[in-house]
């Protein structure tokens, strides 16, 4: 099995192709749990006040 992408070839022997197929089937049968990453930027009130102070007098 071989495929090319942007000028590069990926060559898999039969053993590697079989392992890849097994892993893909495993992930399809048991998908990982979805998760989200939350980034805490700070207090929204303080952020709004800082924006208001900085840009209140600009046009």
PyMOL Python script that loads the backbone (N, CA, C, O; Angstrom):
from pymol import cmd

cmd.read_pdbstr("""\
ATOM      1  N   UNK A   1       0.860  -1.172   0.000  1.00  0.00           N
ATOM      2  CA  UNK A   1       0.000   0.000   0.000  1.00  0.00           C
ATOM      3  C   UNK A   1       0.904   1.232   0.000  1.00  0.00           C
ATOM      4  O   UNK A   1       1.829   1.330   0.806  1.00  0.00           O
ATOM      5  N   UNK A   2       0.637   2.142  -0.883  1.00  0.00           N
ATOM      6  CA  UNK A   2       1.415   3.380  -0.932  1.00  0.00           C
ATOM      7  C   UNK A   2       0.484   4.515  -1.316  1.00  0.00           C
ATOM      8  O   UNK A   2      -0.466   4.325  -2.075  1.00  0.00           O
ATOM      9  N   UNK A   3       0.761   5.675  -0.794  1.00  0.00           N
ATOM     10  CA  UNK A   3      -0.007   6.854  -1.148  1.00  0.00           C
ATOM     11  C   UNK A   3       0.934   8.038  -1.183  1.00  0.00           C
ATOM     12  O   UNK A   3       1.957   8.035  -0.499  1.00  0.00           O
ATOM     13  N   UNK A   4       0.612   9.032  -1.954  1.00  0.00           N
ATOM     14  CA  UNK A   4       1.490  10.200  -1.998  1.00  0.00           C
ATOM     15  C   UNK A   4       0.699  11.431  -1.589  1.00  0.00           C
ATOM     16  O   UNK A   4      -0.493  11.549  -1.872  1.00  0.00           O
ATOM     17  N   UNK A   5       1.375  12.324  -0.931  1.00  0.00           N
ATOM     18  CA  UNK A   5       0.754  13.546  -0.463  1.00  0.00           C
ATOM     19  C   UNK A   5       1.780  14.660  -0.562  1.00  0.00           C
ATOM     20  O   UNK A   5       2.837  14.592   0.064  1.00  0.00           O
ATOM     21  N   UNK A   6       1.478  15.674  -1.335  1.00  0.00           N
ATOM     22  CA  UNK A   6       2.355  16.826  -1.517  1.00  0.00           C
ATOM     23  C   UNK A   6       3.783  16.374  -1.864  1.00  0.00           C
ATOM     24  O   UNK A   6       4.762  16.849  -1.288  1.00  0.00           O
ATOM     25  N   UNK A   7       3.865  15.457  -2.809  1.00  0.00           N
ATOM     26  CA  UNK A   7       5.168  15.055  -3.295  1.00  0.00           C
ATOM     27  C   UNK A   7       5.920  14.066  -2.434  1.00  0.00           C
ATOM     28  O   UNK A   7       7.054  13.719  -2.765  1.00  0.00           O
ATOM     29  N   UNK A   8       5.343  13.601  -1.353  1.00  0.00           N
ATOM     30  CA  UNK A   8       6.016  12.629  -0.493  1.00  0.00           C
ATOM     31  C   UNK A   8       5.247  11.309  -0.548  1.00  0.00           C
ATOM     32  O   UNK A   8       4.017  11.292  -0.586  1.00  0.00           O
ATOM     33  N   UNK A   9       5.976  10.235  -0.552  1.00  0.00           N
ATOM     34  CA  UNK A   9       5.351   8.912  -0.608  1.00  0.00           C
ATOM     35  C   UNK A   9       5.394   8.262   0.774  1.00  0.00           C
ATOM     36  O   UNK A   9       6.399   8.333   1.482  1.00  0.00           O
ATOM     37  N   UNK A  10       4.299   7.637   1.133  1.00  0.00           N
ATOM     38  CA  UNK A  10       4.225   6.875   2.375  1.00  0.00           C
ATOM     39  C   UNK A  10       4.057   5.422   1.960  1.00  0.00           C
ATOM     40  O   UNK A  10       3.070   5.064   1.317  1.00  0.00           O
ATOM     41  N   UNK A  11       5.011   4.596   2.325  1.00  0.00           N
ATOM     42  CA  UNK A  11       4.982   3.192   1.928  1.00  0.00           C
ATOM     43  C   UNK A  11       4.794   2.343   3.175  1.00  0.00           C
ATOM     44  O   UNK A  11       5.554   2.461   4.136  1.00  0.00           O
ATOM     45  N   UNK A  12       3.784   1.494   3.155  1.00  0.00           N
ATOM     46  CA  UNK A  12       3.513   0.603   4.274  1.00  0.00           C
ATOM     47  C   UNK A  12       3.652  -0.834   3.800  1.00  0.00           C
ATOM     48  O   UNK A  12       3.108  -1.200   2.758  1.00  0.00           O
ATOM     49  N   UNK A  13       4.378  -1.651   4.557  1.00  0.00           N
ATOM     50  CA  UNK A  13       4.394  -3.074   4.222  1.00  0.00           C
ATOM     51  C   UNK A  13       3.104  -3.698   4.751  1.00  0.00           C
ATOM     52  O   UNK A  13       2.318  -3.025   5.418  1.00  0.00           O
ATOM     53  N   UNK A  14       2.886  -4.961   4.463  1.00  0.00           N
ATOM     54  CA  UNK A  14       1.631  -5.612   4.840  1.00  0.00           C
ATOM     55  C   UNK A  14       1.400  -5.589   6.344  1.00  0.00           C
ATOM     56  O   UNK A  14       0.277  -5.354   6.791  1.00  0.00           O
ATOM     57  N   UNK A  15       2.449  -5.830   7.134  1.00  0.00           N
ATOM     58  CA  UNK A  15       2.306  -5.846   8.592  1.00  0.00           C
ATOM     59  C   UNK A  15       1.902  -4.470   9.113  1.00  0.00           C
ATOM     60  O   UNK A  15       1.013  -4.361   9.958  1.00  0.00           O
ATOM     61  N   UNK A  16       2.554  -3.417   8.610  1.00  0.00           N
ATOM     62  CA  UNK A  16       2.235  -2.059   9.051  1.00  0.00           C
ATOM     63  C   UNK A  16       0.819  -1.684   8.635  1.00  0.00           C
ATOM     64  O   UNK A  16       0.099  -1.047   9.404  1.00  0.00           O
ATOM     65  N   UNK A  17       0.407  -2.068   7.428  1.00  0.00           N
ATOM     66  CA  UNK A  17      -0.943  -1.769   6.957  1.00  0.00           C
ATOM     67  C   UNK A  17      -1.977  -2.481   7.826  1.00  0.00           C
ATOM     68  O   UNK A  17      -3.003  -1.894   8.170  1.00  0.00           O
ATOM     69  N   UNK A  18      -1.719  -3.740   8.183  1.00  0.00           N
ATOM     70  CA  UNK A  18      -2.644  -4.481   9.041  1.00  0.00           C
ATOM     71  C   UNK A  18      -2.769  -3.826  10.414  1.00  0.00           C
ATOM     72  O   UNK A  18      -3.871  -3.710  10.949  1.00  0.00           O
ATOM     73  N   UNK A  19      -1.641  -3.398  10.988  1.00  0.00           N
ATOM     74  CA  UNK A  19      -1.684  -2.725  12.292  1.00  0.00           C
ATOM     75  C   UNK A  19      -2.447  -1.423  12.211  1.00  0.00           C
ATOM     76  O   UNK A  19      -3.228  -1.098  13.106  1.00  0.00           O
ATOM     77  N   UNK A  20      -2.225  -0.671  11.138  1.00  0.00           N
ATOM     78  CA  UNK A  20      -2.940   0.597  10.964  1.00  0.00           C
ATOM     79  C   UNK A  20      -4.441   0.362  10.852  1.00  0.00           C
ATOM     80  O   UNK A  20      -5.226   1.077  11.474  1.00  0.00           O
ATOM     81  N   UNK A  21      -4.840  -0.616  10.081  1.00  0.00           N
ATOM     82  CA  UNK A  21      -6.261  -0.938   9.923  1.00  0.00           C
ATOM     83  C   UNK A  21      -6.856  -1.360  11.263  1.00  0.00           C
ATOM     84  O   UNK A  21      -7.957  -0.930  11.609  1.00  0.00           O
ATOM     85  N   UNK A  22      -6.143  -2.200  12.027  1.00  0.00           N
ATOM     86  CA  UNK A  22      -6.637  -2.631  13.346  1.00  0.00           C
ATOM     87  C   UNK A  22      -6.823  -1.439  14.273  1.00  0.00           C
ATOM     88  O   UNK A  22      -7.829  -1.346  14.977  1.00  0.00           O
ATOM     89  N   UNK A  23      -5.857  -0.530  14.274  1.00  0.00           N
ATOM     90  CA  UNK A  23      -5.956   0.643  15.146  1.00  0.00           C
ATOM     91  C   UNK A  23      -7.107   1.547  14.725  1.00  0.00           C
ATOM     92  O   UNK A  23      -7.810   2.087  15.579  1.00  0.00           O
ATOM     93  N   UNK A  24      -7.309   1.718  13.429  1.00  0.00           N
ATOM     94  CA  UNK A  24      -8.414   2.549  12.951  1.00  0.00           C
ATOM     95  C   UNK A  24      -9.758   1.933  13.337  1.00  0.00           C
ATOM     96  O   UNK A  24     -10.680   2.642  13.740  1.00  0.00           O
ATOM     97  N   UNK A  25      -9.859   0.610  13.211  1.00  0.00           N
ATOM     98  CA  UNK A  25     -11.096  -0.068  13.607  1.00  0.00           C
ATOM     99  C   UNK A  25     -11.334   0.057  15.109  1.00  0.00           C
ATOM    100  O   UNK A  25     -12.471   0.239  15.543  1.00  0.00           O
ATOM    101  N   UNK A  26     -10.272  -0.038  15.904  1.00  0.00           N
ATOM    102  CA  UNK A  26     -10.394   0.092  17.367  1.00  0.00           C
ATOM    103  C   UNK A  26     -10.893   1.482  17.742  1.00  0.00           C
ATOM    104  O   UNK A  26     -11.775   1.617  18.590  1.00  0.00           O
ATOM    105  N   UNK A  27     -10.334   2.513  17.117  1.00  0.00           N
ATOM    106  CA  UNK A  27     -10.751   3.882  17.427  1.00  0.00           C
ATOM    107  C   UNK A  27     -12.187   4.111  16.973  1.00  0.00           C
ATOM    108  O   UNK A  27     -12.949   4.812  17.638  1.00  0.00           O
ATOM    109  N   UNK A  28     -12.554   3.518  15.835  1.00  0.00           N
ATOM    110  CA  UNK A  28     -13.925   3.674  15.350  1.00  0.00           C
ATOM    111  C   UNK A  28     -14.913   2.978  16.274  1.00  0.00           C
ATOM    112  O   UNK A  28     -16.006   3.491  16.513  1.00  0.00           O
ATOM    113  N   UNK A  29     -14.531   1.798  16.805  1.00  0.00           N
ATOM    114  CA  UNK A  29     -15.409   1.047  17.703  1.00  0.00           C
ATOM    115  C   UNK A  29     -15.490   1.694  19.080  1.00  0.00           C
ATOM    116  O   UNK A  29     -16.551   1.688  19.703  1.00  0.00           O
ATOM    117  N   UNK A  30     -14.379   2.252  19.561  1.00  0.00           N
ATOM    118  CA  UNK A  30     -14.321   2.867  20.887  1.00  0.00           C
ATOM    119  C   UNK A  30     -13.714   4.263  20.762  1.00  0.00           C
ATOM    120  O   UNK A  30     -12.539   4.460  21.069  1.00  0.00           O
ATOM    121  N   UNK A  31     -14.509   5.227  20.314  1.00  0.00           N
ATOM    122  CA  UNK A  31     -13.948   6.570  20.129  1.00  0.00           C
ATOM    123  C   UNK A  31     -13.552   7.200  21.463  1.00  0.00           C
ATOM    124  O   UNK A  31     -14.168   6.929  22.494  1.00  0.00           O
ATOM    125  N   UNK A  32     -12.521   8.042  21.434  1.00  0.00           N
ATOM    126  CA  UNK A  32     -12.112   8.707  22.667  1.00  0.00           C
ATOM    127  C   UNK A  32     -13.195   9.681  23.125  1.00  0.00           C
ATOM    128  O   UNK A  32     -13.958  10.203  22.313  1.00  0.00           O
ATOM    129  N   UNK A  33     -13.250   9.914  24.411  1.00  0.00           N
ATOM    130  CA  UNK A  33     -14.250  10.840  24.933  1.00  0.00           C
ATOM    131  C   UNK A  33     -13.886  12.267  24.523  1.00  0.00           C
ATOM    132  O   UNK A  33     -12.727  12.669  24.616  1.00  0.00           O
ATOM    133  N   UNK A  34     -14.878  13.023  24.072  1.00  0.00           N
ATOM    134  CA  UNK A  34     -14.588  14.403  23.693  1.00  0.00           C
ATOM    135  C   UNK A  34     -14.268  15.246  24.918  1.00  0.00           C
ATOM    136  O   UNK A  34     -14.791  14.999  26.006  1.00  0.00           O
ATOM    137  N   UNK A  35     -13.420  16.225  24.739  1.00  0.00           N
ATOM    138  CA  UNK A  35     -13.090  17.106  25.848  1.00  0.00           C
ATOM    139  C   UNK A  35     -12.894  18.520  25.309  1.00  0.00           C
ATOM    140  O   UNK A  35     -12.584  18.727  24.136  1.00  0.00           O
ATOM    141  N   UNK A  36     -13.080  19.458  26.182  1.00  0.00           N
ATOM    142  CA  UNK A  36     -12.860  20.847  25.816  1.00  0.00           C
ATOM    143  C   UNK A  36     -11.798  21.428  26.727  1.00  0.00           C
ATOM    144  O   UNK A  36     -11.633  21.004  27.871  1.00  0.00           O
ATOM    145  N   UNK A  37     -11.103  22.380  26.212  1.00  0.00           N
ATOM    146  CA  UNK A  37     -10.067  23.049  26.989  1.00  0.00           C
ATOM    147  C   UNK A  37     -10.563  24.456  27.274  1.00  0.00           C
ATOM    148  O   UNK A  37     -10.851  25.218  26.351  1.00  0.00           O
ATOM    149  N   UNK A  38     -10.660  24.793  28.524  1.00  0.00           N
ATOM    150  CA  UNK A  38     -11.102  26.127  28.909  1.00  0.00           C
ATOM    151  C   UNK A  38      -9.891  26.932  29.359  1.00  0.00           C
ATOM    152  O   UNK A  38      -9.068  26.462  30.145  1.00  0.00           O
ATOM    153  N   UNK A  39      -9.802  28.136  28.852  1.00  0.00           N
ATOM    154  CA  UNK A  39      -8.716  29.025  29.236  1.00  0.00           C
ATOM    155  C   UNK A  39      -9.329  30.154  30.044  1.00  0.00           C
ATOM    156  O   UNK A  39     -10.223  30.851  29.565  1.00  0.00           O
ATOM    157  N   UNK A  40      -8.861  30.334  31.242  1.00  0.00           N
ATOM    158  CA  UNK A  40      -9.389  31.393  32.089  1.00  0.00           C
ATOM    159  C   UNK A  40      -8.603  32.670  31.804  1.00  0.00           C
ATOM    160  O   UNK A  40      -7.404  32.749  32.072  1.00  0.00           O
ATOM    161  N   UNK A  41      -9.283  33.648  31.268  1.00  0.00           N
ATOM    162  CA  UNK A  41      -8.638  34.898  30.889  1.00  0.00           C
ATOM    163  C   UNK A  41      -8.648  35.907  32.019  1.00  0.00           C
ATOM    164  O   UNK A  41      -7.866  36.858  32.006  1.00  0.00           O
ATOM    165  N   UNK A  42      -9.500  35.720  32.973  1.00  0.00           N
ATOM    166  CA  UNK A  42      -9.583  36.667  34.070  1.00  0.00           C
ATOM    167  C   UNK A  42     -11.028  37.051  34.325  1.00  0.00           C
ATOM    168  O   UNK A  42     -11.951  36.492  33.733  1.00  0.00           O
ATOM    169  N   UNK A  43     -11.203  37.996  35.200  1.00  0.00           N
ATOM    170  CA  UNK A  43     -12.534  38.456  35.567  1.00  0.00           C
ATOM    171  C   UNK A  43     -13.134  39.255  34.413  1.00  0.00           C
ATOM    172  O   UNK A  43     -12.535  40.241  33.984  1.00  0.00           O
ATOM    173  N   UNK A  44     -14.300  38.859  33.898  1.00  0.00           N
ATOM    174  CA  UNK A  44     -14.907  39.583  32.777  1.00  0.00           C
ATOM    175  C   UNK A  44     -15.208  41.048  33.105  1.00  0.00           C
ATOM    176  O   UNK A  44     -15.104  41.908  32.229  1.00  0.00           O
ATOM    177  N   UNK A  45     -15.580  41.343  34.359  1.00  0.00           N
ATOM    178  CA  UNK A  45     -15.866  42.741  34.730  1.00  0.00           C
ATOM    179  C   UNK A  45     -14.610  43.597  34.640  1.00  0.00           C
ATOM    180  O   UNK A  45     -14.635  44.698  34.090  1.00  0.00           O
ATOM    181  N   UNK A  46     -13.513  43.083  35.186  1.00  0.00           N
ATOM    182  CA  UNK A  46     -12.259  43.837  35.131  1.00  0.00           C
ATOM    183  C   UNK A  46     -11.791  44.008  33.691  1.00  0.00           C
ATOM    184  O   UNK A  46     -11.262  45.058  33.329  1.00  0.00           O
ATOM    185  N   UNK A  47     -11.981  42.995  32.883  1.00  0.00           N
ATOM    186  CA  UNK A  47     -11.596  43.079  31.478  1.00  0.00           C
ATOM    187  C   UNK A  47     -12.418  44.146  30.762  1.00  0.00           C
ATOM    188  O   UNK A  47     -11.873  44.946  30.002  1.00  0.00           O
ATOM    189  N   UNK A  48     -13.725  44.158  31.000  1.00  0.00           N
ATOM    190  CA  UNK A  48     -14.604  45.157  30.378  1.00  0.00           C
ATOM    191  C   UNK A  48     -14.231  46.559  30.850  1.00  0.00           C
ATOM    192  O   UNK A  48     -14.222  47.493  30.048  1.00  0.00           O
ATOM    193  N   UNK A  49     -13.927  46.721  32.126  1.00  0.00           N
ATOM    194  CA  UNK A  49     -13.527  48.032  32.643  1.00  0.00           C
ATOM    195  C   UNK A  49     -12.221  48.505  31.997  1.00  0.00           C
ATOM    196  O   UNK A  49     -12.088  49.678  31.648  1.00  0.00           O
ATOM    197  N   UNK A  50     -11.261  47.591  31.841  1.00  0.00           N
ATOM    198  CA  UNK A  50      -9.991  47.954  31.224  1.00  0.00           C
ATOM    199  C   UNK A  50     -10.195  48.368  29.772  1.00  0.00           C
ATOM    200  O   UNK A  50      -9.590  49.337  29.313  1.00  0.00           O
ATOM    201  N   UNK A  51     -11.034  47.648  29.051  1.00  0.00           N
ATOM    202  CA  UNK A  51     -11.330  48.027  27.664  1.00  0.00           C
ATOM    203  C   UNK A  51     -12.015  49.380  27.602  1.00  0.00           C
ATOM    204  O   UNK A  51     -11.697  50.216  26.756  1.00  0.00           O
ATOM    205  N   UNK A  52     -12.947  49.583  28.497  1.00  0.00           N
ATOM    206  CA  UNK A  52     -13.680  50.845  28.510  1.00  0.00           C
ATOM    207  C   UNK A  52     -12.746  52.020  28.817  1.00  0.00           C
ATOM    208  O   UNK A  52     -12.849  53.074  28.190  1.00  0.00           O
ATOM    209  N   UNK A  53     -11.842  51.842  29.773  1.00  0.00           N
ATOM    210  CA  UNK A  53     -10.880  52.911  30.090  1.00  0.00           C
ATOM    211  C   UNK A  53      -9.968  53.204  28.904  1.00  0.00           C
ATOM    212  O   UNK A  53      -9.686  54.364  28.602  1.00  0.00           O
ATOM    213  N   UNK A  54      -9.509  52.149  28.235  1.00  0.00           N
ATOM    214  CA  UNK A  54      -8.550  52.331  27.154  1.00  0.00           C
ATOM    215  C   UNK A  54      -9.200  52.953  25.921  1.00  0.00           C
ATOM    216  O   UNK A  54      -8.607  53.823  25.282  1.00  0.00           O
ATOM    217  N   UNK A  55     -10.409  52.517  25.581  1.00  0.00           N
ATOM    218  CA  UNK A  55     -11.002  52.932  24.307  1.00  0.00           C
ATOM    219  C   UNK A  55     -12.196  53.872  24.453  1.00  0.00           C
ATOM    220  O   UNK A  55     -12.850  54.171  23.454  1.00  0.00           O
ATOM    221  N   UNK A  56     -12.499  54.343  25.643  1.00  0.00           N
ATOM    222  CA  UNK A  56     -13.682  55.190  25.836  1.00  0.00           C
ATOM    223  C   UNK A  56     -13.548  56.526  25.111  1.00  0.00           C
ATOM    224  O   UNK A  56     -14.548  57.051  24.623  1.00  0.00           O
ATOM    225  N   UNK A  57     -12.362  57.082  25.027  1.00  0.00           N
ATOM    226  CA  UNK A  57     -12.209  58.426  24.462  1.00  0.00           C
ATOM    227  C   UNK A  57     -11.663  58.418  23.043  1.00  0.00           C
ATOM    228  O   UNK A  57     -11.434  59.475  22.455  1.00  0.00           O
ATOM    229  N   UNK A  58     -11.453  57.228  22.494  1.00  0.00           N
ATOM    230  CA  UNK A  58     -10.940  57.154  21.129  1.00  0.00           C
ATOM    231  C   UNK A  58     -12.095  57.099  20.146  1.00  0.00           C
ATOM    232  O   UNK A  58     -13.169  56.582  20.453  1.00  0.00           O
ATOM    233  N   UNK A  59     -11.860  57.635  18.970  1.00  0.00           N
ATOM    234  CA  UNK A  59     -12.892  57.595  17.928  1.00  0.00           C
ATOM    235  C   UNK A  59     -12.343  56.987  16.688  1.00  0.00           C
ATOM    236  O   UNK A  59     -13.057  56.863  15.692  1.00  0.00           O
TER     237      UNK A  59
END
""", "prot")
cmd.dss("prot")
cmd.show_as("cartoon", "prot")
cmd.util.cbc("prot")
cmd.orient("prot")
